[in-house]
Amino acid sequence: MSSAEKSRILPPTDEDTRFKANLPRLLYTSFSFLVLFCSYQATQGLVTSIFTSVGNISLATLNVCYALACIFGPTVVEKIGVKRTLVGSALCYCVWVAAVIPGIPGLFVAASALQGTASGFIWISQGVYMAGLAQGKSTGRYNSVFLTIFFLSVPIGNVFAGILFVIQSSTSASAPIAAPSAVPVAIDVVRPPLFLLLALLGLVLIGGIMFFFVRLPEIDPNEQAKAPAILKTLKLLLEVGVEKRTLFFYVYYVWSGLELAFAWSRLPRFLEVNMVPWAFVSYGIGLFIGSMTLGRLYDAIGWKPITLINFIIQSAPYLILVLIEVGILQKSIWLIFFCSFCFGGCETLFNTFIQSTIMKYYAGERLATAFSIWRVVAGVFLALGYVMLEYLQTNVFMALSQTFLVVGLICIACLELFVKDDSAAKTDGAGTSTEEPVI
């Protein structure tokens, strides 16, 4: 009998049985996030077109609050519980989408601060929830199911918004949003139809309601991890933050924030508002394809070829947009869609690269702290990037971003020369990682 035939008749392991028992909980929670973020992703893509400069300020505020929430979130989640945090955070997403409708800048900035805080809390809760389902075993299996479903929120949400634009199209055309040889600024932008905004609000409310019915995993109270006190968290952040190995990461963290700011802020301004959702459909497709392929590619060929691919994928859309801005290339919807697709693939690529590299050099509680430092630094520079894009032309921002990318990759290359990794400390006898993937 062949080995393949034997593998088909082997009885399921206890872990297989446990996974099947947890699958309904996992799928329901994953689809709850999918519905919530379908609305959020579509709305986020429209923010800088609706509010122009205030849109960038609001997104900057959102990401600063997100960075702070990642520091204090574990303690908050432990105090009020995973389900209450999921429900409360989801309702804050509903408030944020609702704040778009009146179009009052001050109200939307305040809602962005609330939503940024909720964003930090909901992802910490999601991590705790997934760890409770897996209980330290086959964590990649659980996260793979969740991420495959979750990453569909970008294309599905924006397809939903794009279809609604077609159904309820505006009678007046929006003005060109990007002018050659100048920082693209939205002028006389036509607001999306009220019908579209109400539909997005209805969708996010459905997602928020779904969280009320999330079933928590069955966990032995003695096995539940306790979040450290806030003072201990801050002390650990400081200790890990000044370690030699951490210093090599900071430049790359800065770049990851700046790159996301450009994709979500400047890119939409090259399009009329009714075409923005379709651009982010392309972004989502790039994100989804990348999530399905780049992890295996990283394992197969290593980080050095991956960094070269990263540089090419990220440089191509920048160069195209610069040539459009200076008038050398004619603006084409399909070129913008291609750029958006590249940025989506780039986001998955740098997330795969940096998560894998962090897990290689940190172990135990320092691993979670290292991920928190990444979130905080990237979140701060994502916020700063939104502000910078109000004043810098695309070619200047591209030069700055690519400089950080090249220097950041050089620093990580030097890391391999001067610092030993901790990967051996984080694997079991079979060579399988025992640490929970951090999202």
N, C-alpha and C positions, 0 to 999 in steps of 0.2 A: 504493500500500500504506500502510495506516495506521501511525502510530508504534507503536501497541500490537502490531501484527502484526510490525513490524520487530524490536521488543524481544524477541519470542518466538524469533526465529531467529538472534539475535546469538550468536556463539560465546562460551563461558564464558571469563572472564578467568583469569589465573594465580591470582588470589586466590580465585576460585570453586573452581578445581581444588584449591588448597591446603586450603580449608575442607572440601571433600568428603573429602579424604584424612585430615584431622584429626577428622572428625565421629565415627568410632567411639571414639577416645580421649576426646573431649569428652563424649559421651553416657555412656560407662562411668564416668568420673570424676563426672559430675553425678549419676548414679543411686547411686553409692557414698555421696556426701554425703546424698542423699535418704534412703537406708535408715538411715544413721547418725543423722541428725537426726530421723527419724520417732520413734525411741525417745527421743532426748534431749528433744525438744519436749514429748512426752507426759509424761515424767518430771518435767521442770521445772515443768509446770503443777500437779503433785500435791505438790511439795515443801513448800510452806507449809501445806498441809492435813495432811501427814504429820507434819512436825516442828514446826509452829506457829512459835514465836519462833526456835528454832534454825534453822528453814528460812530465815528472813530473814537470820540471821547467816551462814549458809552461802552464800547467794546474794550477800551483800555481799562475803564473802571471795573468792568466785569472780570477781566483777567487778573487785575491786582487783588481783588477780593477772593478770587479762586485760589491764588497763590497763598494768601493768608489762611484761608480755610483748610488748605492741605496741612498746615502746621498744627492747628488746633482740632482738626476734624476727628482724629481717633478718639480723643477724650470725650468729645461731644457725642459721638456715636455710641460709646460705651455707656454714657450717662442716660441717654434717652431711648436707646435701643435701635436695632437695625430697621425694623419695619416702620417705626414712627419717623425715623430719619428719611427713609425712602419716600414715604407718603408726603411728609412736610416739604421735602426738597422738590418733589414732582409738582406740588401745588405752586411752589415759587416759579417754576418754569411757566405755569399757566398765567401767573401774574405778569411775567415778563412779556409773553406774547400779547396779552391783553393791553399792555402799556403802549404797544405800537399803534393801536387803532386811533386814539385821540390825536396822536402826532405832536404831543407836548414835549419838547426837548428835556426840560427839567424832570418831568415825571419819568421819562424813559431812562435817564441816567440813574435815577434813584432805583428804579426797577432792575437795572443792570447790576447795581451793587448787590441787591438782594439775590438775584439769580446767580451771580458769580460765587457768592458764599454757598448757596444751595448746590451749585455744581461741584464744589470741593467735597461737600458732605455726601452727595449722592454717590460719587465714585468711590469714596472710602467705604460707604455702606455696601456698595456692590462687591467690593473686594472681600469684605468680611462675610457677606452672604455666600459668595462662591467658595471661600475657604471652608465655610460651614458645610456646604454640600459635599465637597471633596474630602474634607477631614485629612488633609495632607497626602492623599493618594490620587494619582491620575489628574492632577490639577490642570495639566495641559488639555486633557480631554474635555473637561467642563468649559474651560475658557475658549477652546476652539469652537464649540457649539455656540456659545454666547456671542463671540466676536463675528462669526459668520453671519448670524442673524442681525446683529447690531449694525455692522458696516453697511447693510442694505438701506439704512435710514437716510443716507445722503442722496443716493439716486432716487429712491422711492419718494422721499419728501419733496424733492425738487421736480420730479415728474408730476406729482400731484399739483404743485403750484403752477407749473408750466401749462398743464391742461386747463386749470381754472382761468389762467390768463387768456387762453384761446376762447373759452366759453364766454367769459365776461370781459372782452377786450375793451380797452378805453377808446373813446371816439376821437381823441386828439393824440397825436404822436408825440413821444417824448423827444426832447432835444438831444443832439449828440452829446455824449457824456465825456469823451476824451478828445482834447484838442491837441494837434501836433505841436511839438516844441514847447510844451508847457505842462505843469503838473495837472493831470486830469482832475477836473472839478465838475461835479454835477451841477448843471445850470437848468433851472426851470424843469426839474424832473417831475414827471407825472406820477402821482402816488398810485400804488397798486389799487385796484378796485376794492371797495369795502367788502364786497362779496368774497374776495380772496382772503382778506385778513380775518373775516368772521369764520371762514372755513378752516383756516389754520388754527384759530382759537378753539373751535369745536374739536379739532383733531387732538390738540394738546390736552384738552379737558378729558377726552376719552382715555388718553394715556395716563393722566393723573388719577382718574377713577380706578383704572386697572390696578394701580399699586395698592389700593385698599384691600385687594383680594390676594395679594402675594402671600404664599404660605412659607413660613420660615423653615429652614432645615432642622431636623431633629438632632440636637447636639447635647452630649453629656456636659452638664455645667462644669464638671471638673476639667474638661478638655478645652473650654473656651479660653482663648487668649485674652489677657487683660491689657488694655491700652495703658501706656505709661502716663504718669502725671505730666501736666503741662510743663512744669519746671524741668523735669527729667527729659522731656522731649526736646526742649530748647537747648539743654546742655548737650544732648547727643547730637543735635543738629550742628552745634558749634564745633564739637569734637571731630565729627566726620567732615564737616565743611572745610576744616583747615588741614586735613590729612594730605600728605603729598600726592597720593593717587587721585584725590578729588580735584586738586588744583589743575590737573591735566584735562579735566572734563569741561571746565567752565566756559571756555571759548566756544566749544561746540554747543553747549546749552544756549548760549546767547544767540548763535546762528539759528537754532531750531525755533526760537521765538520770533525772530525777525522774518524768517521764511513764511511762517504761518500768517503773520500779519499782512504780508504782501498778498498772499493768495486770497485772503478773505476780505481785504479792504481795497487794494488798488485794482485788482483784476476785474471786479464787477463794474468799475467805472469806464471800462472800455466798451461797455454794452448798454443798450437801452434797457430800461428796467424790466420790460416784459421778456427779455431774453436771458436775464440773470439766472433764473432757475435752471434753464437748460445747460448753461455753462457748468453749474454745480452738479448736474447729472453726470457730465463728463468727469468732473472731479471725483464723484462718488464711484464711478466705474473704475477709474484709476486706483482709487483707494481699495476697492473690493478685489480687483485683480491682483494688486500688490499683496494684499493680506493672504491670498490663496497661494502665492508662489514665492515671495521673497524670503520667507522664513526658511524654506527648504533650500533655496539658492544660497543663503548665507551659510547654512550647515555644509553645503556641498563644495563651495569654492572659497570660503573664508572671507574675512573682512576687507582685505586689500582690493580685490576686484570689485567688491560691493561699493567701496568708497569711490572708485572711478566711475561706476555706473551712476552713483548718486550725483557726482559732479556734473556729468553729462545731462542727466535727466533734469537737473535743476537749472543748468545754464541755458538750455535750449529755449524754454519759454521766456526767460528774462530777455534773451537776445532778440527774440521775435517781437516782444512788446516794446523794447527800446526802438527797434527799427520802425515799428508802426508809429510810435510817438514822435519821432523826428521826421516822419514823412517818407522814408525810403521804401517801406512796405505799405501797401494799401490795406486798410483795416478790413478784415474778413471775419465773419462770424465763425467760420470753420477753423480759422487760425486761433481764435480766442478759445474755442472749445478744445483744440489740441493742447494749448498751453494749460488749460484747466486740468485736462487729463494728466499731463506731466506732473503738475503740482500735487495731484492726488496720489499718484504713484510715488512721488518723492516723499510725501508725508509718511506713507507706510514704510518706505525704505529706511528713513532715518529713525523711525520708531523701532523697527526691527533691529537696526544696527546698535542704537544706544541702549536698548533694553538688554540685548545679548551681551554687550560689553560691560554694562554695569553688573549684571549677574555673574560675570566672569571674575570681577575684582572685589566683590563684597560678599559677605556671608552673614547669616544670623540677623540680629536686629539692625546691624549697620546696612544691610541690603535695603530694608524698608526706608531707612533714613536717607540713603543715597538717592532712592527714587523720589523722596520728598524734596530733596535739594534740587533735583532736576526740574520737578514741577514748579517749584518756587522761582528759580532763576529763569526758566523758559517763560513762565507766566508773566513775570515782571517785564521781560524784554519783548514779549508779545504785546503787552500794553504800551510799552515805549515805542514799538514799531508802528502802532496805529497813529501815535502822535507825530512821529517823524515823517510818515507818509503824507501828512498835510503840508509839509514844507519842502520835501525833496522830490526831484524828478526821478523817473524810473531808472535812468542810467546811473545816477548817483547812488540810489539805493541798491541797485544791482552790484555796483562796485564794492560798496560797503558789505553787503551780504556775502558775496563771494570771497571777500578777504577773510571774513570770520570763518567761512566754511573751510578754506584752505589751511588757515592757521590752526583751526580746531582739529582738523584731521592730522596735521603734523604733530600736534600735542598728544593725540591719542596714539600715534605711531611711536612717539617717544615713551609713552606710558609702558609699552611692552618691553622697552629696553631697561627701564629703571625700577619697575615695580612688578613683583610677583603676583600672580592671580590667586584667588581663593576658591577656584572652581572645585578643587578636590575636597574641600570642606563641605561642599553643598550637594554631593552626590551620594546615592546609596550604593550598595554593593553591585547593582546592575548597571551603574553608570547613569542612572536616571536622576534628574534634578529633584531635590526634595524641597526646594523653595517654591512658594506660590508665585506665578507670574503676576506682575503688577501692571495694571491697566492705567 
